[in-house]
Amino acid sequence: MMNENVLFEESGGFRAGCVLADNDAALQVELPSGKRSKIKSAQVLLRFQNPAPERILKEAEPLAADIDVAFLWEIASEGEFAFLDLAEDYYGHTPAAPEAVSLLLALHGAPVYFQRKGKGHFRKAPADTLRAALAGIEKKRQQALAIEGWVQTLIAGELPAELAPHAASLLARPDRNRPEIKAFEAAAAALSCSLPELLLKTGGLKSPYELHLKRFLAEHFPGGAHFPSFDPPLPPDDLPGAGAEVRAFSIDDASTTEVDDAFSLVALSDGGWRIGIHIAAPGLALAHGDTLAAIARARLSTLYMPGQKITMLPEAAVSACTLAAERDCPAVSLYLDVDAALNVTAQDSRIERVHIAANLRRHEIEPWFNAASVQGALPDKPFRDELLLLWRFAGAAEARRGKPAAAQGDDYNFTIDGDLDAPENCRVHISVRPRGSPLDKLVAELMILANTIWSGFLAERGIACLYRAQVGGKARVTTAPQAHEGLGVAQYAWMTSPLRRYCDLVNQWQLIAALRNTTPPFAPRSAELFAALRDFELTYAAYAEFQRRMERYWCLRYLAQERIDAAVLVVRRDELACFETLPLFVRLPGARSFPPGQRLKAAIDHLDFLALEAHCRVLEVLDVRTPPESDEEEASTVAPPEPEAAPAAEPAPA
């Protein structure tokens, strides 16, 4: 008697072997490999004698490939059936072992048409289910064909029209289940390039500048940088006036439109002066919870970058609240009475309407009001006497704190001439201005005073506020008043830029409520206040980092524009070095072996506008200079920090 063979299912596949022992409930079989295995009788699907176990599947597979599963579905009976019964119907005779197995393989390989019911039994899929499944399969097939076509077009250097609307979605959190994204990724893999490089090669992006900008906007402004509709703000018209003797003036860069702060000086009869610090009051025109307040909450800060800016508030809101010249503007004012020795003898805070006599611009003042000129006779210019007295008062206040008010080092200003849609054709101008000028000290110290006094005012009354603390050299935002060691004050909070920073606006709402003896919008330990704190810190840091990246981009453009192939770099730490005349940091191989402050002449071998890197190598060792000290945090407008440094107190204006 010939040996009996069995086909059985194991681990989702089919195997055949020769039966060595059959004990009804279990069998011992020998596989073609020689391995012996014990299987349950319930696993056996077919018993046969011919062909040999090692040939059964080899003979069945080509037969299964020729079976039309759609025809099988048509002839299969309703309800559950065994594969052997369908095999007999299909072949028209008792099937040989390879024929029976071929039908089993066909049924098993067509789950869309047939549902498995266990041990060689199946049920054909309902007609509507089958139609839906086949439609899905056809859709996937068409998608695969489309993807392959798109990939080939991308590899050829062209951007298919169907993919153009999806190019920007590659820059931030792309949906990798979309066929368009799969095509981009497949083409990039085939070309061994990154997705940004692919977009530039195929015209999906016009320039690296557009890549950096759109990537940032896709992440932080997914709905676009435009403002939703809103009702125009209505500043109160019943505020008391500051008096005709108060003629306030602001000090800002030429392009500043969000004028947050202004100053005034009035001589007193006792020989002293009354110094006024006037802060724009959007907190009076924007009510916590209204549409404009929600816009400010969503944006959290104005974003600055060379050549443009994205404001926290719409232009109409800024225009209604900014301290514009020749207007009577709502303001929160701090008045300081000082004696002839420049000591503060009294202080008073008010909500009022202040006449802004002028918006002074730094580039017009600094040629005649600077570190050299203030030591001698100043020319007869508008607000000369006020500026000089305020500068002297700032120096006295700085001495009382024992900390410098204005950061040292250099401030770099970027001017971009040309169409930003074609940045390669723009002309970049980078000018340097030493920090710590008389104007810097004047503005910084008066802002520090206002922020310190008002934050103390809220702290004394137990009113919640977003304080800035610095202990042990580590700065953080907190809702509880703590010392700011870097400034040498007991507590500190940003309140002087409410048109540009949401935390200042929050604090101004709280301050206005305290001055009016009304309930503040944010209660102590408010969950909303904590959320605003967290979101502001994250967003403000992201905006500052993007500003630095854009400045790096324009520094690289400047190097290319001026055809600079070698420059002097100053070692900072490890392999990090800074261009001596540009705010551009680079990784310089070999710099680790030199001390901080070492000047090196380096060749500029390659500019990478995608990675925002300048690849340099040391040519010559020069002398050593003392590296600048790290900047103190300050409340005034300061230059942006270095690319690898912590965010400064406030970004530089556009």
C-alpha positions in Angstrom: 0.0 0.0 0.0 1.3 3.4 -1.0 2.1 5.9 1.7 -0.6 8.5 2.4 0.2 12.2 2.0 -1.6 15.2 3.5 -2.0 18.9 2.8 -2.3 21.0 5.9 -2.4 24.6 6.9 0.3 26.0 9.2 1.1 29.6 10.1 -1.2 31.0 7.4 0.4 28.9 4.6 0.0 25.4 3.1 2.4 22.5 3.5 2.5 18.9 2.4 4.0 15.9 4.0 4.1 12.1 4.2 2.0 10.5 7.0 4.2 8.4 9.3 1.6 7.8 12.0 -2.1 8.6 12.2 -3.6 8.6 15.7 -7.0 10.0 14.7 -6.7 13.3 16.7 -3.1 13.9 15.6 -0.7 12.9 12.9 3.0 12.6 12.6 4.2 13.8 9.2 7.5 14.0 7.5 8.1 17.2 5.4 10.0 17.2 2.1 12.9 18.8 4.0 13.1 15.7 6.2 11.8 17.5 9.3 9.2 15.5 11.2 6.2 17.4 12.7 3.2 16.6 14.8 -0.1 18.2 13.5 -3.7 18.1 14.6 -6.2 16.3 12.4 -8.2 19.5 12.2 -5.3 21.1 10.3 -5.6 18.5 7.4 -7.3 19.9 4.3 -6.6 17.1 1.8 -5.4 13.5 1.9 -3.7 12.2 -1.3 -1.3 9.6 -2.6 0.0 11.3 -5.8 1.9 13.3 -6.5 4.7 13.3 -3.9 4.5 16.0 -1.2 7.3 18.0 -2.6 5.5 18.3 -6.0 1.9 18.9 -5.0 2.2 22.7 -4.6 4.5 23.1 -7.6 2.0 21.4 -9.8 -1.0 23.3 -8.3 0.4 26.8 -8.5 0.4 27.2 -12.3 -3.1 25.7 -12.4 -4.3 28.2 -9.8 -2.8 31.1 -11.8 -5.1 30.1 -14.8 -8.3 30.1 -12.7 -10.6 33.0 -13.3 -11.7 33.9 -9.7 -14.5 36.1 -11.1 -15.9 33.0 -12.8 -15.5 31.0 -9.6 -17.5 33.6 -7.8 -20.3 33.3 -10.4 -20.5 29.5 -10.1 -20.0 29.2 -6.3 -23.1 28.3 -4.4 -24.7 30.6 -1.9 -23.8 30.0 1.7 -20.8 28.2 3.0 -19.1 25.5 0.8 -16.0 23.3 0.8 -13.2 23.9 -1.7 -13.4 20.2 -2.8 -17.1 20.6 -3.8 -16.3 23.8 -5.8 -13.3 22.0 -7.4 -15.6 19.2 -8.6 -18.0 21.7 -10.1 -15.2 23.7 -11.7 -13.4 20.8 -13.3 -16.5 18.7 -14.1 -15.0 15.6 -12.5 -13.6 14.4 -9.2 -10.5 16.6 -9.1 -7.0 15.1 -8.9 -4.9 16.3 -6.0 -3.1 19.1 -7.9 -6.5 20.3 -9.3 -8.1 20.4 -5.9 -5.2 22.2 -4.4 -5.1 24.7 -7.3 -8.7 25.7 -6.5 -7.9 26.0 -2.8 -5.0 28.3 -3.7 -7.2 30.4 -5.9 -9.9 30.8 -3.2 -7.3 31.5 -0.6 -5.6 34.1 -2.8 -8.9 36.0 -3.6 -10.1 37.4 -0.2 -12.0 40.1 -2.0 -14.2 37.4 -3.7 -14.3 34.8 -1.0 -14.4 34.9 2.8 -12.6 32.2 4.7 -14.8 30.2 7.1 -12.3 27.7 8.4 -10.7 24.3 7.4 -11.1 24.6 3.6 -14.5 26.2 3.8 -15.4 29.5 2.2 -18.4 31.9 1.5 -18.5 34.1 -1.5 -18.6 37.8 -0.7 -22.0 39.6 -1.2 -22.4 41.3 -4.5 -22.5 44.9 -3.1 -19.5 44.2 -0.9 -17.6 42.8 -3.9 -18.4 45.8 -6.1 -17.2 48.2 -3.5 -14.0 46.2 -3.0 -13.3 45.9 -6.7 -13.9 49.7 -7.1 -11.4 50.3 -4.3 -8.8 48.0 -6.0 -9.3 49.7 -9.3 -8.9 53.1 -7.6 -5.6 52.0 -6.1 -4.5 50.6 -9.4 -5.3 53.9 -11.1 -3.5 55.8 -8.3 -0.5 53.6 -8.7 -0.4 54.3 -12.4 -0.8 58.1 -11.7 1.9 58.0 -9.1 4.3 56.3 -11.5 3.5 58.8 -14.2 4.1 61.7 -11.8 7.3 60.2 -10.5 8.7 59.9 -14.1 7.7 63.5 -14.8 9.4 64.7 -11.6 12.5 62.8 -12.4 12.5 64.5 -15.8 12.7 67.9 -14.0 9.1 69.0 -14.5 6.3 69.5 -11.9 3.0 67.8 -12.9 0.1 70.2 -12.8 -1.8 67.9 -10.4 1.1 68.1 -7.9 1.6 71.8 -7.9 -1.1 72.6 -5.3 0.5 70.1 -3.0 4.1 71.3 -3.1 3.7 73.6 -0.1 2.3 70.8 2.0 5.6 69.0 1.8 7.2 71.7 3.9 5.4 71.0 7.2 3.7 67.8 8.4 2.9 66.3 4.9 0.1 63.7 4.8 2.1 60.7 3.6 -1.1 58.7 2.7 -1.8 61.1 -0.1 -0.7 59.8 -3.6 0.7 63.2 -4.4 3.1 63.1 -1.4 4.0 59.5 -2.3 5.0 60.6 -5.7 7.2 63.4 -4.4 8.9 61.1 -2.0 9.4 58.3 -4.5 11.0 60.8 -7.0 13.2 62.3 -4.3 14.4 58.8 -3.4 15.1 57.9 -7.1 17.1 61.1 -7.5 18.9 60.7 -4.1 17.9 64.3 -3.1 15.8 65.9 -0.4 12.3 67.1 -1.0 13.2 70.8 -0.9 15.9 70.1 -3.5 13.3 68.3 -5.6 10.9 71.2 -5.4 13.6 73.6 -6.5 14.7 71.4 -9.4 11.1 71.0 -10.7 9.9 74.6 -10.1 7.7 73.8 -7.1 9.6 76.5 -5.3 11.2 79.5 -7.0 14.0 79.9 -4.5 15.5 78.8 -1.2 14.1 82.0 0.3 10.6 80.9 -0.6 11.3 77.5 0.8 12.3 78.9 4.2 9.4 81.3 4.3 6.7 78.9 3.2 7.9 76.2 5.5 7.6 78.6 8.5 4.2 79.8 7.3 2.9 76.3 6.8 3.8 75.4 10.4 2.8 78.6 12.2 0.2 80.2 9.8 -1.4 77.1 8.2 -4.5 79.2 7.3 -2.4 82.0 5.8 -1.0 85.2 7.3 -4.1 87.2 6.4 -6.3 88.5 9.2 -10.0 87.3 9.6 -12.7 89.9 9.5 -13.1 92.0 12.6 -14.9 95.1 13.9 -12.6 98.2 14.0 -11.4 98.9 17.5 -12.9 101.9 19.2 -10.5 103.5 21.7 -12.4 105.3 24.5 -13.1 109.0 23.9 -13.8 109.9 27.5 -10.2 109.8 28.9 -8.8 112.8 30.7 -6.1 114.8 28.9 -2.5 114.8 30.1 -2.4 118.6 29.9 -1.1 121.0 27.3 2.4 121.1 28.8 2.9 117.4 28.0 4.4 117.1 24.5 5.3 113.5 24.1 7.7 112.1 21.5 8.7 108.6 20.5 12.1 107.2 19.4 12.0 104.4 16.8 13.6 103.1 13.7 12.4 104.5 10.4 10.1 101.7 9.4 8.4 101.3 12.8 4.6 101.5 12.6 3.8 99.9 16.0 4.8 102.8 18.2 4.4 101.5 21.7 6.2 104.0 23.8 6.8 107.7 24.1 8.4 110.1 26.6 7.7 113.6 27.9 9.5 116.0 30.1 8.0 118.9 32.0 10.0 121.3 34.2 8.7 121.7 37.8 8.8 124.9 39.9 11.2 123.4 42.4 13.9 122.9 39.8 13.1 119.3 39.2 11.3 117.6 36.4 8.3 115.4 35.7 9.3 112.6 33.4 6.5 110.9 31.5 6.6 107.4 30.1 3.6 106.8 27.9 2.7 103.4 26.6 0.1 102.7 23.8 -3.1 101.3 25.2 -4.6 98.7 23.0 -5.9 97.2 26.3 -8.5 99.9 26.3 -9.7 99.3 22.7 -9.5 95.5 22.7 -11.6 93.7 25.2 -10.4 90.4 26.5 -12.4 87.7 24.6 -13.4 89.8 21.5 -12.3 89.1 18.0 -9.2 91.3 17.9 -8.1 89.9 21.3 -8.5 86.4 19.9 -6.3 87.4 16.9 -3.6 88.6 19.2 -3.9 85.4 21.3 -3.5 83.3 18.2 -0.4 85.2 16.9 1.1 86.1 20.2 3.8 88.4 18.8 4.8 90.5 15.8 7.2 88.5 13.6 10.2 90.5 12.2 12.5 89.5 9.4 14.6 91.4 7.0 12.5 93.1 4.4 9.1 92.4 5.9 7.1 91.7 9.1 3.9 89.9 10.1 2.2 92.0 12.7 0.4 90.6 15.8 -2.6 92.9 15.1 -4.2 94.1 11.9 -3.1 97.4 10.4 -6.5 99.0 11.4 -6.0 98.0 15.0 -2.4 99.2 15.1 -3.3 102.5 13.4 -6.1 103.1 16.0 -3.8 102.5 19.0 -0.3 103.4 17.9 1.3 106.6 19.3 1.3 108.5 16.0 2.6 112.0 15.8 0.2 115.0 15.9 -2.5 112.9 17.6 -4.0 112.7 21.0 -3.6 109.0 21.8 -4.9 106.8 24.6 -2.1 105.7 26.8 -1.1 104.2 30.1 1.3 106.7 31.6 3.9 106.6 34.3 5.0 109.9 35.7 8.2 110.2 37.7 9.0 113.4 39.6 12.8 113.8 39.9 14.8 116.4 41.7 17.9 118.3 40.5 20.1 115.4 41.5 17.9 113.1 39.3 16.5 111.1 42.2 12.9 110.0 41.9 10.8 111.7 44.6 7.3 110.7 43.5 5.6 108.5 41.0 2.1 108.3 39.6 0.3 106.0 37.0 -2.6 107.2 34.9 -4.9 106.2 32.1 -5.2 109.2 29.9 -5.0 110.8 26.5 -1.6 112.1 25.6 -0.6 114.5 22.8 2.2 112.9 20.7 4.2 115.8 19.3 6.6 113.9 17.2 7.8 110.4 16.1 11.6 110.8 16.2 13.6 108.4 14.1 16.9 107.0 15.2 18.8 107.5 11.9 17.9 111.2 12.1 18.9 111.7 15.8 22.1 109.6 16.2 24.2 111.7 13.9 24.0 114.6 16.4 23.0 112.7 19.5 25.7 110.1 20.2 28.4 109.0 22.6 30.8 111.7 21.4 28.4 114.6 21.0 26.6 114.3 24.3 29.9 115.2 26.0 29.9 118.6 24.4 27.5 121.2 23.1 24.6 119.7 21.1 23.2 121.4 18.0 19.9 123.2 18.3 17.5 120.4 17.3 13.9 119.6 18.3 13.7 117.8 21.7 17.5 118.3 22.3 17.1 119.3 25.9 14.6 116.6 26.6 16.8 113.9 25.2 19.9 115.1 27.1 18.1 115.3 30.4 16.4 111.9 29.9 19.8 110.4 29.0 21.4 111.7 32.1 18.4 110.4 34.2 18.9 107.0 32.5 22.5 107.0 33.5 21.6 107.8 37.1 18.9 105.1 37.2 21.3 102.6 35.7 23.9 103.4 38.4 21.3 102.9 41.1 20.5 99.4 39.7 24.1 98.5 39.3 23.4 96.8 36.0 23.8 98.0 32.4 20.6 99.0 30.8 21.6 98.7 27.1 23.3 95.7 25.6 26.8 96.0 24.3 28.2 94.7 21.0 27.0 95.5 17.5 23.5 95.9 16.0 23.1 94.9 12.4 20.3 96.4 10.3 19.2 94.8 7.1 17.7 96.7 4.1 16.5 94.7 1.1 16.0 96.5 -2.2 14.0 94.7 -4.8 11.1 92.2 -5.2 11.2 89.4 -2.6 9.6 87.1 -5.1 13.0 87.1 -6.9 15.4 87.3 -3.9 18.4 86.5 -6.1 17.9 89.8 -7.8 17.5 91.8 -4.6 20.2 94.1 -3.3 21.2 93.5 0.3 22.5 96.3 2.5 23.8 95.4 6.0 24.8 98.2 8.2 26.3 98.0 11.7 25.6 100.2 14.7 27.3 99.8 18.0 24.9 99.0 20.8 24.9 100.9 24.0 24.5 104.4 22.5 22.9 107.2 24.5 19.6 106.5 22.7 19.8 102.8 23.6 20.5 103.6 27.2 17.7 106.2 27.4 15.0 104.0 25.9 16.2 100.8 27.7 16.4 102.3 31.2 13.0 104.1 31.0 11.4 100.9 29.8 13.0 98.9 32.6 11.7 101.5 35.1 8.2 101.3 33.8 8.2 97.5 33.7 9.7 97.2 37.2 7.4 99.8 38.8 4.2 98.5 37.2 5.0 94.8 37.9 5.6 95.8 41.5 2.3 97.6 41.6 0.5 94.4 40.5 2.5 92.2 42.9 1.6 94.4 45.9 -2.1 93.9 45.0 -1.8 90.2 44.4 -3.0 90.6 40.8 -1.9 87.9 38.3 0.8 88.9 35.8 3.3 87.3 33.4 6.5 88.1 35.2 10.0 87.5 33.8 12.4 86.1 36.4 16.1 85.4 36.2 17.7 83.4 39.0 21.1 81.8 38.7 21.5 83.0 35.2 18.4 81.2 34.0 15.5 83.3 32.7 11.9 82.1 32.6 8.3 83.4 32.6 6.3 82.9 35.8 3.0 84.0 37.2 4.5 84.8 40.6 6.8 87.8 41.1 10.5 86.8 41.5 13.8 88.6 41.2 15.4 89.4 37.9 19.1 89.2 38.8 20.3 90.2 35.3 18.5 93.5 35.7 19.0 93.9 39.5 15.3 94.3 40.3 13.0 92.6 42.7 10.4 91.7 40.0 10.0 92.4 36.4 7.3 92.0 33.7 7.0 93.1 30.0 4.3 95.8 29.7 5.8 98.3 27.3 5.1 96.6 23.9 1.4 95.7 24.0 1.0 96.3 20.2 3.7 93.8 19.4 3.6 91.1 22.2 0.6 89.3 23.7 2.2 89.0 27.1 2.5 92.8 27.3 -1.2 93.1 26.3 -2.2 90.6 28.9 -0.3 92.5 31.5 -1.7 95.8 30.4 -5.3 94.4 30.8 -4.3 93.5 34.3 -2.7 96.9 35.0 -5.7 98.8 33.6 -8.0 96.9 35.9 -5.8 97.6 38.9 -5.7 101.3 38.1 -9.5 101.4 37.7 -10.1 99.2 40.7 -12.1 96.7 38.6 -11.9 92.9 38.4 -8.9 91.8 36.2 -9.6 89.5 33.2 -7.2 86.9 34.6 -7.5 85.5 38.1 -4.5 84.2 40.0 -3.6 80.7 38.9 -5.9 81.0 35.9 -5.6 78.1 33.5 -6.0 80.5 30.6 -3.1 82.6 31.9 -0.9 79.5 32.2 -1.8 78.5 28.7 -1.0 82.0 27.4 2.3 81.9 29.2 3.3 78.5 27.7 2.1 79.4 24.2 3.8 82.8 24.2 7.2 81.4 25.2 7.1 78.7 22.5 5.8 81.0 19.8 8.2 83.8 20.7 11.1 81.5 20.6 10.0 80.1 17.2 9.6 83.6 15.8 13.1 84.6 17.1 14.6 81.5 15.6 13.0 82.2 12.2 14.2 85.8 12.3 17.7 84.5 12.9 17.4 82.0 10.0 16.2 84.8 7.6 19.1 87.0 8.7 21.5 84.1 8.0 19.9 83.8 4.5 20.5 87.4 3.7 24.0 87.3 5.1 24.7 84.5 2.7 23.1 86.5 -0.1 25.3 89.4 0.8 28.4 87.3 0.6 27.4 86.1 -2.9 26.3 89.6 -4.0 29.7 91.1 -3.0 31.6 88.0 -4.3 33.4 87.7 -1.0 35.6 84.5 -1.1 37.5 85.1 2.1 36.8 86.9 5.4 38.0 87.4 9.0 36.2 85.1 11.5 36.4 85.2 15.3 36.4 82.0 17.3 33.6 81.8 19.9 33.5 78.3 21.3 34.3 74.8 20.1 34.1 74.9 16.3 31.8 77.9 16.2 33.1 81.1 14.8 31.5 84.4 13.8 32.2 86.7 10.9 33.9 89.8 12.1 31.7 92.2 10.1 28.5 90.2 9.8 26.0 88.6 12.2 26.8 85.2 10.7 28.0 82.2 12.7 29.5 79.1 11.1 31.0 75.8 12.0 34.7 76.2 11.2 36.7 73.0 11.1 39.9 73.3 13.2 38.6 76.3 15.3 38.4 74.1 18.4 42.2 74.3 18.7 42.1 78.1 19.1 41.0 80.1 22.1 37.8 82.3 22.1 38.5 85.6 20.5 41.1 84.3 18.1 40.8 86.0 14.7 41.3 83.8 11.7 41.3 84.5 8.0 39.1 81.9 6.3 38.3 81.0 2.7 34.6 80.7 1.9 34.4 77.6 -0.3 30.6 77.1 -0.6 27.4 78.9 0.3 24.4 76.5 0.9 21.2 78.5 0.8 19.0 75.5 1.7 21.0 74.5 4.8 21.9 78.1 5.4 25.5 77.3 5.9 28.8 78.9 4.7 31.5 76.3 4.4 34.8 77.8 5.4 38.4 76.7 6.0 41.2 78.4 7.9 43.8 80.2 5.7 45.7 82.3 8.2 46.0 82.9 12.0 45.6 86.5 13.0 45.6 88.2 16.4 43.3 87.6 19.4 40.6 90.0 20.5 38.5 89.9 23.6 35.1 88.2 22.8 32.0 90.3 23.7 30.1 89.5 26.9 26.7 87.9 26.7 23.8 90.4 26.4 21.6 91.2 29.3 17.9 90.9 28.8 16.4 94.3 28.4 13.0 95.8 27.7 14.0 98.1 24.9 14.3 97.3 21.3 17.5 95.4 20.8 19.2 93.6 17.9 18.4 90.0 17.4 20.6 87.5 19.2 23.2 85.4 17.5 22.1 82.3 15.7 23.1 79.9 18.5 22.3 82.2 21.4 19.1 82.4 23.5 16.4 84.8 22.4 16.9 88.4 23.3 14.2 90.5 25.0 12.7 91.7 21.8 13.4 91.2 18.1 14.8 94.1 16.1 12.2 96.1 14.1 11.9 95.2 10.4 
